[in-house]
Amino acid sequence: MSDPSILYLGTEFGALYRAVNGGRNAADWQRIDTPGSPADALFPFSRIQAIRVNPRNANDVWLVFGGSGVSFTGRPEMILNPTGISHLFRNRDATNISGWEDVSGSLAALSLPDVPTSAAALDDMDSEVAYAGTDVGVFRTADGGDTWTAFQDGLPRSPVVELRFNRRFRRLFAGTMGRGVYIRDV
């Protein structure tokens, strides 16, 4: 963990909070998903499935939104992704509320598939490399979320509900629903 005194909390309705000083006091918490009022929410109205923080920078945050068809239905002016599907968001400086970007892919053919997405893992050595766990396997980006490719290598097509990156051995662990845990060297 890059800074244990900085905490993040996501809700089932897409609200995101950040705390300093370990979140000891109510004043330490700030909502960081809205530039103004909650009606100006930057994210889809969907559950935040996972929050991943760059191990080298506590303000570089990735969010995973669950469900399929996660878009801004009824709010077309809010669609950030040209494919209209938003599963992952990133802010390289979480102290800047307007710094959120959709990192689900910028080209339809190289985007994350529109299936439930549950997990993410970040590479400790390269802040542009990340992994996403979906209902059809694991996907990898090496360019900060512009393009995604399948990263299966023996993993059956099954829901991946948890991803963990082991820095020491440079391995990715993928916990699946009903198919066990798979390990892959990266």
C-alpha positions as CSV (number, residue, x, y, z in Angstrom):
1,M,0.0,0.0,0.0
2,S,1.4,3.3,-1.0
3,D,0.0,5.4,1.9
4,P,-2.1,3.7,4.6
5,S,-3.5,7.0,5.9
6,I,-5.4,7.6,2.6
7,L,-8.6,5.5,2.3
8,Y,-11.2,5.0,-0.4
9,L,-14.8,3.8,0.0
10,G,-17.2,3.0,-2.8
11,T,-21.0,2.4,-2.6
12,E,-23.5,0.2,-4.4
13,F,-24.9,3.4,-6.1
14,G,-21.5,4.6,-7.5
15,A,-20.6,7.2,-4.9
16,L,-16.9,7.4,-4.0
17,Y,-15.3,8.8,-0.9
18,R,-11.7,9.6,0.0
19,A,-10.3,10.0,3.5
20,V,-7.0,11.4,4.8
21,N,-5.6,10.8,8.2
22,G,-6.9,7.3,8.2
23,G,-10.5,8.6,8.2
24,R,-10.5,9.1,11.9
25,N,-12.9,12.1,11.8
26,A,-15.9,12.8,9.7
27,A,-14.1,15.9,8.4
28,D,-11.4,13.7,6.9
29,W,-13.8,12.2,4.4
30,Q,-14.7,13.9,1.1
31,R,-16.9,12.7,-1.8
32,I,-14.8,12.6,-4.9
33,D,-17.1,11.5,-7.6
34,T,-19.1,14.7,-8.0
35,P,-17.8,18.1,-9.1
36,G,-20.7,19.9,-7.5
37,S,-23.9,18.3,-6.2
38,P,-24.6,14.5,-6.2
39,A,-26.8,15.2,-9.3
40,D,-23.6,15.9,-11.2
41,A,-22.2,12.4,-10.6
42,L,-19.4,11.5,-12.9
43,F,-20.0,7.7,-12.8
44,P,-22.7,5.3,-13.9
45,F,-25.5,4.5,-11.5
46,S,-23.9,1.1,-10.7
47,R,-22.2,-0.7,-7.9
48,I,-18.5,-0.1,-7.4
49,Q,-17.2,-3.6,-7.4
50,A,-13.5,-2.9,-6.7
51,I,-11.2,-0.1,-5.9
52,R,-7.5,-0.4,-6.7
53,V,-4.8,2.1,-5.7
54,N,-1.4,2.3,-7.3
55,P,1.1,0.8,-4.8
56,R,3.5,3.7,-5.6
57,N,1.0,6.6,-5.7
58,A,-2.0,6.7,-3.3
59,N,-3.7,9.3,-5.6
60,D,-3.7,7.0,-8.7
61,V,-7.0,5.2,-8.3
62,W,-8.8,2.6,-10.5
63,L,-12.5,1.8,-10.1
64,V,-14.4,-1.2,-11.3
65,F,-18.2,-0.9,-12.0
66,G,-20.2,-4.1,-12.0
67,G,-23.0,-5.3,-14.3
68,S,-23.4,-5.4,-18.0
69,G,-24.6,-2.5,-20.1
70,V,-23.0,-0.1,-17.6
71,S,-23.6,3.2,-19.3
72,F,-25.2,6.5,-18.7
73,T,-28.7,5.4,-19.9
74,G,-30.9,8.5,-19.9
75,R,-27.8,10.8,-19.6
76,P,-26.2,10.6,-23.1
77,E,-24.2,13.8,-22.4
78,M,-22.3,11.9,-19.7
79,I,-21.0,9.0,-21.9
80,L,-17.2,9.3,-21.8
81,N,-16.4,6.2,-23.8
82,P,-17.1,6.2,-27.5
83,T,-18.3,2.6,-27.4
84,G,-20.9,3.8,-24.8
85,I,-19.9,1.1,-22.3
86,S,-18.1,2.1,-19.0
87,H,-16.7,-0.5,-16.7
88,L,-13.4,1.0,-15.5
89,F,-12.5,4.5,-14.5
90,R,-9.1,6.0,-13.4
91,N,-7.9,9.1,-11.8
92,R,-4.2,9.8,-11.7
93,D,-4.7,12.5,-9.1
94,A,-7.7,11.7,-6.9
95,T,-7.4,15.1,-5.2
96,N,-8.7,16.5,-8.6
97,I,-12.4,15.5,-8.8
98,S,-12.6,16.3,-12.5
99,G,-9.6,14.0,-13.3
100,W,-11.6,10.9,-13.8
101,E,-11.3,9.2,-17.2
102,D,-13.1,6.1,-18.6
103,V,-10.4,3.5,-19.2
104,S,-12.7,0.7,-20.6
105,G,-11.0,1.1,-24.0
106,S,-11.3,3.7,-26.7
107,L,-11.9,1.4,-29.7
108,A,-14.7,-1.0,-29.8
109,A,-12.6,-3.9,-31.1
110,L,-10.0,-3.4,-28.3
111,S,-12.3,-2.5,-25.4
112,L,-13.4,-4.5,-22.5
113,P,-16.4,-6.7,-23.4
114,D,-19.8,-5.6,-22.2
115,V,-20.1,-8.3,-19.5
116,P,-20.1,-8.0,-15.7
117,T,-16.8,-6.8,-14.5
118,S,-15.8,-7.6,-10.9
119,A,-12.1,-7.2,-10.3
120,A,-8.9,-5.4,-11.2
121,A,-5.2,-5.7,-10.4
122,L,-2.4,-3.2,-11.0
123,D,1.2,-4.0,-11.9
124,D,3.6,-2.7,-9.3
125,M,6.3,-2.0,-11.7
126,D,4.4,-0.2,-14.5
127,S,1.5,2.1,-13.6
128,E,0.0,1.7,-17.2
129,V,-0.4,-2.1,-16.9
130,A,-3.6,-3.3,-15.3
131,Y,-5.8,-6.4,-15.4
132,A,-9.6,-6.7,-15.4
133,G,-11.6,-9.7,-14.2
134,T,-14.8,-10.2,-16.1
135,D,-17.5,-12.9,-16.5
136,V,-15.6,-14.2,-19.6
137,G,-12.0,-14.1,-18.2
138,V,-9.1,-11.8,-17.6
139,F,-8.2,-8.8,-19.8
140,R,-4.9,-6.8,-19.8
141,T,-4.0,-3.3,-20.8
142,A,-0.4,-2.0,-21.2
143,D,-1.4,1.5,-22.1
144,G,-3.4,2.7,-19.2
145,G,-6.8,1.5,-20.5
146,D,-6.8,2.7,-24.1
147,T,-6.7,-0.9,-25.4
148,W,-7.5,-4.3,-23.8
149,T,-6.6,-7.8,-24.9
150,A,-7.6,-11.2,-23.5
151,F,-5.1,-12.6,-21.0
152,Q,-6.5,-16.1,-20.5
153,D,-3.6,-18.6,-21.1
154,G,-5.4,-21.7,-19.9
155,L,-8.0,-20.0,-17.9
156,P,-11.5,-21.4,-18.8
157,R,-14.2,-18.9,-19.8
158,S,-15.6,-18.4,-16.3
159,P,-16.4,-15.4,-14.1
160,V,-13.3,-14.0,-12.5
161,V,-14.4,-12.4,-9.2
162,E,-11.0,-11.5,-7.7
163,L,-7.6,-10.6,-9.0
164,R,-4.4,-10.2,-7.0
165,F,-0.9,-9.3,-8.2
166,N,2.1,-10.8,-6.4
167,R,4.9,-8.4,-6.7
168,R,7.7,-10.7,-5.4
169,F,7.0,-13.5,-7.8
170,R,5.5,-11.4,-10.6
171,R,2.3,-13.5,-10.7
172,L,-1.3,-12.8,-11.3
173,F,-3.8,-14.8,-9.2
174,A,-7.4,-15.0,-10.6
175,G,-10.1,-16.3,-8.4
176,T,-13.0,-17.7,-10.4
177,M,-16.6,-18.6,-9.6
178,G,-16.7,-22.4,-9.5
179,R,-13.5,-23.1,-11.3
180,G,-10.8,-22.5,-8.6
181,V,-7.8,-20.1,-8.6
182,Y,-5.5,-19.7,-11.6
183,I,-2.0,-18.4,-11.5
184,R,-0.1,-16.8,-14.3
185,D,3.4,-15.4,-14.5
186,V,3.5,-11.9,-15.9
